[in-house]
Amino acid sequence: MTGKKIFITLAALFLSACTMAPKYTRPTAPVPQNWPTSEAYQETKMAESAPTASELPWREIFSDERLQKIIETALDNNRDLRIAALNVERARALYGIQRAELLPAVGAVGILSKTHVPADLSLTGKEATSDQYSVSLGVSSWEIDFFGRIRSLKDRALEEYLATDQARRSAQTLLVSTVAQAYLTLAADREALKLVASTFETQEATYTLIRKRYEVGSASELDLQRAQSQVFAAKGDVARYTQLTAQDENVLNLLVGSSLPRTLLPADLGSVSPPKELSPGLSSEVLLHRPDVLAAEHRLKEANANIGAARAAFFPRISLTTAIGTASADLARLFNSDQGIWSFIPQISLPIFDARTWSAYEVTKVDREIAVAQYEKAIQSAFREVSDALAVRGTVNQQIAAQQSLVEAVAKTYRLSNARYTKGIDNYLGVLDAQRSLNAAQQGLIGLQLARLVNRVTLYKVLDWEE
């Protein structure tokens, strides 16, 4: 009865034990509460009625059917995402191990002992062989967590698991956005390839015409050489964009984890359904729910729990070993009612002097300050990423409009220069300059159209959070 009372008392003390970790308080976000409102962000106000990233699944944001199939394949096959998911499983298993430390480990032991004693050592003066059989069920060195050391370690493992899970979610968001960006880049490079291929054909036709005029003496050799240099330049552009499109396909294949069928690849930007516009919301407080920021906060909570374990190391550690069973010198009598045995062995370990304990405690406090700084930096980086994306959205339409006007103006200049050269009013240098300017302006327009679509992908990536 006394043993039972002791066990009940110990259990009550164990259940009422708490950790010695400091109370967690989320640090104040070191960024403005509102998004930037300077001239670069004026157009972003027009999109405030658009849905947020948390309101739509990625399939609704990226409505292009071919892109959806590519993203789904990447989510199934991508090795980086697979590793991130396995890391989550590993962290969860480690948390289970640490949580199990709170419970006693119960085991059964069976022992057979044979002992031979020679005559000169025997109390009876005769040699003897003795047998002993025993079977017991017991707890081996169960630490009673009075001061929360094990609970703090359990909390640390939990936060590690949660941080790893947020890292997996961040990896998934990054994979979706990276696949979408690679898909759009391939579409833009294929459109540019069509442009430079058309330019190459035009340059070849122009060179053929000037060569015929040169042969009859109506064009100079200088004009012929200038026309030929444009053919070589256009041919180099074709080779360059052929290389870029091949590399873009390689990037997609790597992200997806397998070779994609040609039918899923875009022909140009015009064949792609653009991603939906997204709103950043009214307050920057939403950044606290981004997966990378949440992961940083879990790391901070992990460091906070580690302080509790370090503090508990200054206090006594109490462990309990118990066993109950039966023993006999005769196997036939092993399980008789009068052969019962039991043991109850509590142990207390009191630290008196260990300089390492103080140093370890200081390390945990410094680790927490580092985690605070990393958490604050994660918020600042997130604020900057969103602000940069909003700045692009606020100005890219103006850039496209200006570039479109430039393309139209340069195209008209090229037509006029070509007409004046054909009539013999000007030399071929004016046509050459106009051709170069038109080609550069058209490629610049494709680049800006790509930037507008990629910006929508970027907004999905930087605004992906959980409510």
C-alpha positions as CSV (number, residue, x, y, z in Angstrom):
1,M,0.0,0.0,0.0
2,T,2.9,2.4,0.7
3,G,4.4,1.7,-2.7
4,K,1.0,2.5,-4.3
5,K,0.8,5.8,-2.5
6,I,4.3,6.7,-3.5
7,F,3.5,6.0,-7.1
8,I,0.3,8.1,-7.0
9,T,2.2,11.0,-5.5
10,L,4.9,10.8,-8.1
11,A,2.3,10.7,-10.9
12,A,0.5,13.7,-9.5
13,L,3.8,15.7,-9.3
14,F,4.7,14.6,-12.8
15,L,1.4,15.7,-14.3
16,S,1.5,19.1,-12.5
17,A,5.1,19.7,-13.7
18,C,5.6,22.5,-16.1
19,T,8.5,23.7,-18.3
20,M,11.0,26.4,-17.3
21,A,11.0,27.9,-20.7
22,P,10.4,31.7,-20.8
23,K,6.9,32.7,-21.9
24,Y,6.9,33.2,-25.7
25,T,6.0,36.6,-27.0
26,R,6.0,37.2,-30.8
27,P,8.4,40.0,-31.7
28,T,6.9,43.1,-33.2
29,A,7.2,43.0,-37.0
30,P,10.0,45.4,-38.1
31,V,8.2,46.7,-41.2
32,P,5.5,49.3,-41.9
33,Q,1.9,48.1,-41.4
34,N,0.9,49.4,-44.8
35,W,2.3,48.7,-48.3
36,P,4.3,51.5,-50.1
37,T,2.2,54.2,-51.7
38,S,4.7,56.2,-53.8
39,E,4.3,56.9,-57.5
40,A,5.6,53.5,-58.6
41,Y,2.7,51.8,-56.8
42,Q,-0.3,53.9,-58.0
43,E,-1.6,51.4,-60.4
44,T,-1.5,48.7,-57.7
45,K,-4.5,50.4,-56.0
46,M,-6.7,49.5,-59.0
47,A,-6.1,45.8,-58.2
48,E,-7.1,45.9,-54.6
49,S,-10.5,44.3,-55.5
50,A,-8.6,41.2,-56.9
51,P,-8.6,38.0,-54.8
52,T,-5.7,37.2,-52.5
53,A,-3.5,34.2,-52.9
54,S,-5.1,32.5,-49.9
55,E,-8.5,32.7,-51.5
56,L,-7.7,30.7,-54.6
57,P,-6.0,27.4,-55.2
58,W,-3.1,27.5,-57.6
59,R,-5.2,25.8,-60.3
60,E,-7.5,28.8,-60.4
61,I,-4.6,31.3,-60.5
62,F,-2.8,29.4,-63.3
63,S,-5.7,28.7,-65.6
64,D,-3.7,27.5,-68.6
65,E,-4.6,23.8,-69.0
66,R,-1.2,22.7,-70.3
67,L,0.5,24.5,-67.5
68,Q,-1.8,22.9,-65.0
69,K,-0.8,19.5,-66.2
70,I,2.9,20.3,-66.1
71,I,2.6,21.7,-62.5
72,E,0.7,18.6,-61.4
73,T,3.4,16.3,-62.8
74,A,6.0,18.4,-61.1
75,L,4.3,18.1,-57.7
76,D,4.2,14.3,-58.1
77,N,7.8,13.8,-59.5
78,N,10.0,16.7,-58.4
79,R,12.9,15.3,-56.3
80,D,13.4,18.5,-54.2
81,L,9.8,18.5,-53.1
82,R,10.0,14.8,-52.4
83,I,13.0,15.4,-50.2
84,A,11.2,18.2,-48.4
85,A,8.2,15.9,-47.7
86,L,10.5,13.1,-46.4
87,N,12.2,15.7,-44.1
88,V,8.8,16.4,-42.6
89,E,8.2,12.7,-42.0
90,R,11.7,12.4,-40.4
91,A,11.0,15.4,-38.1
92,R,7.6,14.0,-37.1
93,A,9.3,10.7,-36.2
94,L,11.9,12.5,-34.1
95,Y,9.2,14.4,-32.3
96,G,7.5,11.1,-31.5
97,I,10.8,9.8,-30.1
98,Q,11.2,12.8,-27.9
99,R,7.6,12.8,-26.7
100,A,7.9,9.2,-25.8
101,E,10.6,10.2,-23.3
102,L,7.8,11.5,-21.0
103,L,6.5,8.0,-20.6
104,P,8.1,5.1,-18.8
105,A,9.7,2.3,-20.9
106,V,8.2,-1.0,-19.7
107,G,10.0,-4.2,-20.5
108,A,9.9,-7.8,-19.6
109,V,13.1,-9.7,-18.6
110,G,13.6,-13.5,-18.2
111,I,16.8,-14.8,-16.5
112,L,18.3,-18.2,-16.2
113,S,21.3,-18.3,-13.9
114,K,23.5,-21.4,-13.2
115,T,26.3,-21.1,-10.6
116,H,29.0,-23.7,-9.7
117,V,30.9,-23.3,-6.4
118,P,33.9,-25.5,-5.7
119,A,34.2,-27.4,-2.3
120,D,36.9,-25.1,-0.8
121,L,34.6,-22.1,-1.4
122,S,31.3,-23.7,-0.4
123,L,29.9,-23.0,3.1
124,T,29.0,-26.7,3.3
125,G,32.5,-27.9,2.3
126,K,31.0,-29.6,-0.8
127,E,30.9,-28.5,-4.4
128,A,27.5,-27.4,-5.5
129,T,25.7,-26.2,-8.6
130,S,22.7,-23.9,-8.1
131,D,20.0,-22.8,-10.5
132,Q,17.9,-19.6,-10.5
133,Y,15.0,-18.7,-12.7
134,S,13.2,-15.3,-12.8
135,V,10.7,-13.4,-14.8
136,S,10.0,-9.8,-14.2
137,L,8.1,-6.8,-15.6
138,G,9.5,-3.4,-14.8
139,V,10.4,0.2,-15.7
140,S,14.0,1.0,-16.4
141,S,15.3,4.4,-15.4
142,W,12.2,6.5,-16.0
143,E,13.0,10.2,-15.4
144,I,10.3,12.0,-13.5
145,D,10.1,15.4,-15.3
146,F,9.5,17.6,-12.3
147,F,11.3,20.6,-13.7
148,G,10.2,20.3,-17.4
149,R,13.5,19.3,-19.0
150,I,12.0,16.6,-21.1
151,R,8.9,18.6,-21.8
152,S,11.1,21.4,-23.1
153,L,13.0,19.0,-25.3
154,K,9.6,17.7,-26.5
155,D,8.4,21.2,-27.3
156,R,11.7,21.9,-29.2
157,A,11.2,18.7,-31.3
158,L,7.6,19.8,-32.0
159,E,8.7,23.2,-33.2
160,E,11.4,21.6,-35.4
161,Y,8.7,19.4,-36.9
162,L,6.4,22.4,-37.6
163,A,9.2,24.5,-39.0
164,T,10.1,21.6,-41.4
165,D,6.5,21.3,-42.5
166,Q,6.4,25.0,-43.3
167,A,9.6,24.6,-45.2
168,R,7.9,21.8,-47.3
169,R,5.0,24.1,-48.0
170,S,7.3,26.9,-49.0
171,A,9.1,24.4,-51.3
172,Q,5.8,23.5,-52.9
173,T,4.9,27.1,-53.5
174,L,8.4,27.8,-54.9
175,L,8.1,24.8,-57.2
176,V,4.7,25.8,-58.6
177,S,5.9,29.4,-59.2
178,T,9.2,28.2,-60.7
179,V,7.5,25.8,-63.1
180,A,5.1,28.6,-64.2
181,Q,7.9,31.0,-64.7
182,A,9.9,28.5,-66.7
183,Y,6.9,27.8,-68.8
184,L,6.3,31.5,-69.6
185,T,10.0,32.0,-70.3
186,L,9.9,29.1,-72.8
187,A,6.9,30.7,-74.5
188,A,8.7,34.1,-74.7
189,D,11.9,32.6,-76.1
190,R,9.9,30.7,-78.7
191,E,8.1,33.9,-79.7
192,A,11.5,35.7,-79.9
193,L,12.8,32.8,-82.0
194,K,10.0,33.3,-84.4
195,L,10.8,37.0,-84.6
196,V,14.5,36.5,-85.3
197,A,13.8,33.7,-87.8
198,S,11.5,36.1,-89.6
199,T,14.1,38.8,-89.4
200,F,16.7,36.4,-90.8
201,E,14.5,35.6,-93.8
202,T,14.0,39.3,-94.4
203,Q,17.7,40.0,-94.2
204,E,18.5,37.2,-96.6
205,A,15.9,38.6,-99.1
206,T,17.3,42.1,-98.7
207,Y,20.9,40.8,-99.2
208,T,19.9,39.0,-102.4
209,L,18.2,42.1,-103.8
210,I,21.2,44.3,-103.0
211,R,23.6,41.7,-104.5
212,K,21.7,41.8,-107.7
213,R,21.8,45.6,-107.7
214,Y,25.5,45.5,-107.0
215,E,26.0,43.1,-110.0
216,V,24.4,45.6,-112.3
217,G,26.2,48.5,-110.7
218,S,23.3,50.2,-109.0
219,A,24.5,49.4,-105.4
220,S,27.9,50.0,-103.8
221,E,30.1,47.2,-102.4
222,L,29.7,49.0,-99.0
223,D,26.0,48.5,-99.1
224,L,26.5,44.9,-100.1
225,Q,28.8,44.2,-97.1
226,R,26.4,46.0,-94.7
227,A,23.5,43.9,-95.9
228,Q,25.6,40.7,-95.5
229,S,26.6,41.7,-91.9
230,Q,22.9,41.9,-91.1
231,V,22.4,38.4,-92.4
232,F,25.2,37.1,-90.2
233,A,23.8,39.0,-87.1
234,A,20.3,37.6,-87.7
235,K,21.7,34.1,-88.2
236,G,23.5,34.4,-84.8
237,D,20.2,35.5,-83.1
238,V,18.5,32.5,-84.5
239,A,21.2,30.2,-83.1
240,R,21.1,32.0,-79.8
241,Y,17.3,31.7,-79.3
242,T,17.4,28.1,-80.5
243,Q,19.8,27.4,-77.7
244,L,17.7,29.3,-75.2
245,T,14.5,27.4,-76.0
246,A,16.4,24.1,-75.7
247,Q,17.7,25.1,-72.3
248,D,14.2,26.3,-71.3
249,E,12.9,22.8,-72.1
250,N,15.7,21.2,-70.1
251,V,14.8,23.4,-67.1
252,L,11.1,22.3,-67.3
253,N,12.1,18.7,-67.6
254,L,14.3,18.9,-64.5
255,L,11.5,20.6,-62.5
256,V,8.9,18.1,-63.6
257,G,11.3,15.1,-63.1
258,S,10.6,13.6,-66.5
259,S,10.6,14.5,-70.2
260,L,7.5,16.5,-71.2
261,P,5.5,15.7,-74.3
262,R,5.8,18.3,-77.0
263,T,2.0,18.9,-77.0
264,L,2.3,20.4,-73.5
265,L,4.9,23.0,-74.5
266,P,3.7,26.6,-75.5
267,A,4.1,28.0,-79.0
268,D,4.4,31.6,-77.9
269,L,3.2,34.1,-75.3
270,G,0.0,34.6,-77.2
271,S,-1.0,30.9,-76.8
272,V,-0.7,31.1,-73.0
273,S,-3.7,31.9,-70.7
274,P,-2.2,34.6,-68.3
275,P,-2.2,34.0,-64.5
276,K,-4.8,35.9,-62.5
277,E,-4.1,39.2,-60.9
278,L,-3.8,38.9,-57.1
279,S,-4.2,41.5,-54.3
280,P,-1.7,41.9,-51.5
281,G,-4.5,42.7,-49.0
282,L,-4.7,45.9,-47.0
283,S,-2.0,45.3,-44.4
284,S,1.5,43.9,-44.4
285,E,0.4,41.8,-41.3
286,V,-0.5,39.0,-43.7
287,L,3.3,38.4,-44.1
288,L,3.2,36.7,-40.7
289,H,1.4,33.8,-42.3
290,R,3.9,33.2,-45.1
291,P,5.4,29.7,-44.8
292,D,9.0,31.0,-44.6
293,V,8.1,33.5,-41.9
294,L,6.1,30.8,-40.0
295,A,9.1,28.5,-40.3
296,A,11.3,31.2,-38.8
297,E,8.9,31.7,-36.0
298,H,8.8,28.0,-35.2
299,R,12.7,28.1,-35.1
300,L,12.3,31.0,-32.6
301,K,9.9,28.9,-30.5
302,E,12.3,26.0,-30.7
303,A,15.1,28.2,-29.3
304,N,12.8,29.4,-26.6
305,A,12.0,25.8,-25.6
306,N,15.7,25.0,-25.5
307,I,16.2,27.7,-22.8
308,G,13.7,25.7,-20.6
309,A,15.8,22.6,-21.0
310,A,19.0,24.4,-20.2
311,R,17.4,26.0,-17.1
312,A,16.1,22.6,-15.9
313,A,19.7,21.2,-16.1
314,F,20.5,23.3,-12.9
315,F,17.9,21.3,-10.9
316,P,17.9,17.7,-9.6
317,R,17.0,14.9,-12.0
318,I,14.9,12.2,-10.4
319,S,14.6,8.7,-12.0
320,L,12.7,5.7,-11.0
321,T,13.5,2.0,-11.6
322,T,10.9,-0.6,-10.7
323,A,10.3,-4.3,-11.3
324,I,7.8,-6.9,-10.3
325,G,7.9,-10.6,-11.1
326,T,8.7,-14.0,-9.8
327,A,11.9,-16.0,-9.1
328,S,12.7,-19.6,-8.0
329,A,15.5,-22.1,-7.9
330,D,13.2,-24.6,-9.4
331,L,11.6,-24.0,-12.8
332,A,8.5,-25.9,-11.8
333,R,7.8,-23.5,-8.9
334,L,8.6,-20.3,-10.8
335,F,5.0,-19.1,-11.1
336,N,3.8,-20.2,-7.6
337,S,2.1,-17.5,-5.6
338,D,4.7,-17.4,-2.9
339,Q,7.6,-16.8,-5.4
340,G,6.9,-13.1,-6.0
341,I,9.6,-10.5,-6.1
342,W,9.6,-6.7,-6.5
343,S,11.9,-3.7,-6.4
344,F,11.4,0.0,-6.1
345,I,14.6,2.1,-6.7
346,P,14.2,5.9,-6.9
347,Q,17.3,7.9,-7.7
348,I,18.1,11.6,-7.5
349,S,21.0,13.3,-9.2
350,L,21.8,16.8,-7.9
351,P,24.2,19.0,-9.9
352,I,26.7,20.8,-7.6
353,F,29.3,22.3,-9.9
354,D,29.6,21.9,-13.6
355,A,30.8,25.0,-15.6
356,R,29.5,23.5,-18.8
357,T,25.9,23.9,-17.6
358,W,26.3,27.7,-17.3
359,S,27.9,27.9,-20.7
360,A,25.2,25.8,-22.3
361,Y,22.6,28.1,-20.7
362,E,24.3,31.1,-22.2
363,V,24.4,29.4,-25.6
364,T,20.7,28.9,-25.5
365,K,20.1,32.5,-24.8
366,V,22.3,33.6,-27.6
367,D,20.6,31.1,-29.9
368,R,17.3,32.7,-29.1
369,E,18.6,36.2,-29.9
370,I,19.9,34.8,-33.2
371,A,16.5,33.3,-33.9
372,V,14.8,36.6,-33.2
373,A,17.1,38.4,-35.7
374,Q,16.4,35.7,-38.3
375,Y,12.7,35.9,-37.7
376,E,12.8,39.7,-38.1
377,K,14.9,39.4,-41.2
378,A,12.5,36.9,-42.7
379,I,9.7,39.5,-42.3
380,Q,11.8,42.3,-43.8
381,S,12.8,40.1,-46.7
382,A,9.1,39.2,-47.3
383,F,8.1,42.8,-47.2
384,R,10.8,43.8,-49.7
385,E,9.8,40.9,-52.1
386,V,6.1,42.0,-52.1
387,S,7.1,45.7,-52.5
388,D,9.3,44.9,-55.4
389,A,6.6,42.8,-57.1
390,L,4.1,45.6,-56.5
391,A,6.5,48.2,-58.0
392,V,6.8,46.1,-61.1
393,R,3.0,45.7,-61.4
394,G,2.6,49.4,-60.9
395,T,4.9,50.4,-63.8
396,V,5.1,47.5,-66.2
397,N,1.9,48.5,-68.1
398,Q,3.3,51.9,-68.7
399,Q,6.6,50.4,-69.9
400,I,4.7,48.1,-72.3
401,A,2.7,51.0,-73.7
402,A,5.8,53.1,-74.2
403,Q,7.6,50.1,-75.8
404,Q,4.7,49.4,-78.1
405,S,4.8,53.0,-79.2
406,L,8.5,52.8,-79.8
407,V,8.1,49.6,-81.9
408,E,5.5,51.4,-84.1
409,A,7.7,54.5,-84.5
410,V,10.8,52.5,-85.3
411,A,8.8,50.3,-87.8
412,K,7.6,53.5,-89.6
413,T,11.2,54.8,-89.6
414,Y,12.3,51.5,-91.1
415,R,9.7,51.7,-93.9
416,L,10.6,55.3,-94.7
417,S,14.3,54.6,-94.7
418,N,13.9,51.5,-96.9
419,A,11.7,53.5,-99.4
420,R,14.3,56.3,-99.6
421,Y,17.0,53.8,-100.2
422,T,15.0,52.1,-102.9
423,K,14.5,55.4,-104.6
424,G,18.2,56.2,-104.3
425,I,17.7,59.2,-102.0
426,D,19.7,57.8,-99.0
427,N,22.4,55.1,-98.6
428,Y,21.9,51.8,-96.9
429,L,23.2,53.0,-93.6
430,G,19.9,54.5,-92.6
431,V,18.1,51.3,-93.4
432,L,20.7,49.3,-91.4
433,D,20.2,51.5,-88.3
434,A,16.4,51.3,-88.6
435,Q,16.5,47.5,-88.9
436,R,18.7,47.2,-85.8
437,S,16.5,49.5,-83.8
438,L,13.3,47.7,-84.9
439,N,14.7,44.3,-84.0
440,A,15.8,45.5,-80.6
441,A,12.5,47.2,-79.9
442,Q,10.5,44.1,-80.8
443,Q,12.6,41.9,-78.6
444,G,12.3,44.4,-75.8
445,L,8.5,44.3,-76.1
446,I,8.5,40.5,-75.8
447,G,10.7,40.9,-72.7
448,L,8.3,43.3,-71.1
449,Q,5.2,41.2,-71.9
450,L,7.1,38.3,-70.3
451,A,7.9,40.5,-67.3
452,R,4.2,41.3,-66.8
453,L,3.2,37.7,-66.8
454,V,6.1,36.6,-64.6
455,N,5.2,39.4,-62.1
456,R,1.8,37.7,-61.6
457,V,3.6,34.5,-60.9
458,T,5.9,36.3,-58.5
459,L,2.9,37.9,-56.6
460,Y,1.5,34.4,-56.2
461,K,4.9,33.2,-54.7
462,V,5.4,36.2,-52.3
463,L,1.8,36.5,-51.3
464,D,1.1,32.8,-50.6
465,W,0.0,32.5,-47.0
466,E,-2.5,30.7,-44.7
467,E,-5.3,32.5,-43.0
